């Protein structure tokens, strides 16, 4: 179990699965989970990704998952930054000294609105992070891989 966990959020199913798992990995009531929403920049311009309704929707989903896992609101913080996701995730993990990063292995950059695959982000974070990194497959990915192995 962990004292502090960073969960990068992009609004994808994989990110929410990672958030849910992170809630269950917290050690106790004094543990802390930080959700980090990074608004990517494209061509030097910020994508219109931190729209209020997107963030409100993500907060509602995170609140629901945290409540189901028995995690109190005061054990969770949400940070929003702009720029390269890998740089911000690694920097925030180092600055805050989290025990682990729990993130989706693949997601869609829903907030950036560009549909960019984030599989490369989790790979690069795992090689540069100053702490352990746990990558989580979304529920659909996990179910489809199990089906392909059954006869």
C-alpha positions as CSV (number, residue, x, y, z in Angstrom):
1,X,0.0,0.0,0.0
2,X,1.1,3.6,-0.7
3,X,1.2,6.9,1.2
4,X,1.0,9.0,-1.9
5,X,0.0,8.3,-5.5
6,X,-0.1,10.4,-8.7
7,X,-2.7,9.6,-11.3
8,X,-2.5,11.3,-14.7
9,X,-6.0,11.9,-16.0
10,X,-7.0,12.4,-19.6
11,X,-10.7,11.4,-19.4
12,X,-10.1,8.0,-21.0
13,X,-11.4,4.7,-19.7
14,X,-7.8,3.6,-18.9
15,X,-7.3,6.7,-16.8
16,X,-10.4,6.1,-14.8
17,X,-9.5,2.4,-14.3
18,X,-6.1,3.7,-13.0
19,X,-7.8,6.2,-10.7
20,X,-10.0,3.5,-9.3
21,X,-7.1,1.1,-8.6
22,X,-5.1,3.9,-7.0
23,X,-8.0,4.6,-4.6
24,X,-7.7,0.9,-3.5
25,X,-3.9,1.1,-3.2
26,X,-3.9,4.0,-0.7
27,X,-2.5,2.8,2.6
28,X,-4.9,4.5,5.1
29,X,-6.8,7.7,5.9
30,X,-3.6,9.7,6.0
31,X,-2.7,8.7,2.4
32,X,-3.0,11.1,-0.5
33,X,-4.0,10.7,-4.1
34,X,-3.2,13.5,-6.6
35,X,-5.0,13.5,-10.0
36,X,-3.0,15.4,-12.6
37,X,-4.8,16.7,-15.7
38,X,-2.3,17.9,-18.3
39,X,-3.6,20.1,-21.1
40,X,-1.3,19.3,-24.0
41,X,0.1,22.0,-26.3
42,X,0.0,21.5,-30.0
43,X,2.2,23.6,-32.3
44,X,3.0,26.0,-29.5
45,X,-0.7,26.7,-28.9
46,X,-2.7,25.3,-26.0
47,X,-5.5,23.0,-27.0
48,X,-9.0,24.0,-25.8
49,X,-8.9,21.1,-23.4
50,X,-9.5,22.5,-20.0
51,X,-13.1,23.4,-20.7
52,X,-15.1,23.6,-17.6
53,X,-17.6,20.8,-18.5
54,X,-14.8,18.3,-19.3
55,X,-13.1,18.9,-15.9
56,X,-16.4,18.9,-14.1
57,X,-17.3,15.6,-15.7
58,X,-14.0,14.1,-14.7
59,X,-14.3,15.4,-11.2
60,X,-17.8,13.8,-10.9
61,X,-16.4,10.5,-12.1
62,X,-13.4,10.6,-9.8
63,X,-15.7,11.5,-6.8
64,X,-17.9,8.6,-7.6
65,X,-15.0,6.1,-7.8
66,X,-13.4,7.5,-4.6
67,X,-16.6,7.3,-2.7
68,X,-17.1,3.6,-3.8
69,X,-13.5,2.9,-2.6
70,X,-14.1,4.6,0.7
71,X,-11.6,7.4,0.1
72,X,-12.5,10.8,1.6
73,X,-12.5,14.0,-0.4
74,X,-9.7,15.5,1.7
75,X,-7.4,12.7,0.6
76,X,-7.6,13.7,-3.0
77,X,-6.3,16.8,-4.8
78,X,-6.7,17.7,-8.5
79,X,-4.0,19.7,-10.3
80,X,-4.3,21.1,-13.8
81,X,-1.3,22.1,-15.9
82,X,-0.5,22.8,-19.5
83,X,2.2,21.4,-21.7
84,X,3.9,18.1,-22.5
85,X,2.2,15.3,-20.4
86,X,5.5,13.4,-19.9
87,X,7.4,16.4,-18.6
88,X,4.6,17.5,-16.3
89,X,3.9,14.0,-14.9
90,X,7.6,13.3,-14.2
91,X,8.2,16.8,-12.8
92,X,5.1,16.6,-10.5
93,X,6.1,13.2,-9.2
94,X,9.6,14.5,-8.4
95,X,8.4,17.7,-6.8
96,X,5.8,16.0,-4.6
97,X,7.8,12.9,-3.8
98,X,4.9,10.5,-4.5
99,X,5.5,6.8,-3.8
100,X,4.0,5.8,-7.2
101,X,2.4,6.8,-10.4
102,X,-0.6,4.8,-11.5
103,X,-1.7,5.5,-15.0
104,X,-3.6,4.0,-17.9
105,X,-1.4,2.1,-20.3
106,X,-3.3,3.6,-23.2
107,X,-5.7,6.4,-23.4
108,X,-7.2,8.9,-25.7
109,X,-6.3,12.5,-25.1
110,X,-9.9,13.4,-24.8
111,X,-9.1,16.7,-23.2
112,X,-6.8,17.8,-26.0
113,X,-9.5,16.9,-28.5
114,X,-6.9,15.5,-31.0
115,X,-7.5,11.8,-30.4
116,X,-3.7,11.2,-29.9
117,X,-2.8,7.8,-28.4
118,X,-1.2,8.1,-25.0
119,X,0.5,4.7,-25.0
120,X,3.8,6.4,-25.7
121,X,3.2,8.7,-22.7
122,X,3.0,5.8,-20.2
123,X,6.1,4.2,-21.8
124,X,8.2,7.4,-21.5
125,X,6.9,8.1,-18.0
126,X,7.9,4.6,-16.9
127,X,11.5,5.2,-18.1
128,X,11.9,8.7,-16.6
129,X,9.9,8.7,-13.4
130,X,11.6,9.0,-10.0
131,X,9.3,6.4,-8.5
132,X,7.5,3.2,-9.3
133,X,5.0,3.4,-12.2
134,X,2.1,1.0,-12.5
135,X,0.3,0.9,-15.8
136,X,-3.3,-0.3,-16.0
137,X,-5.3,-1.6,-18.9
138,X,-8.8,-0.3,-19.3
139,X,-11.7,-2.7,-18.7
140,X,-12.4,-3.2,-22.3
141,X,-8.8,-4.0,-23.1
142,X,-8.6,-6.5,-20.3
143,X,-11.9,-8.2,-21.3
144,X,-11.0,-8.5,-25.0
145,X,-7.6,-10.0,-24.2
146,X,-9.3,-12.7,-22.0
147,X,-11.8,-13.5,-24.7
148,X,-9.1,-13.9,-27.4
149,X,-7.4,-16.6,-25.2
150,X,-10.6,-18.6,-24.5
151,X,-11.8,-21.3,-26.9
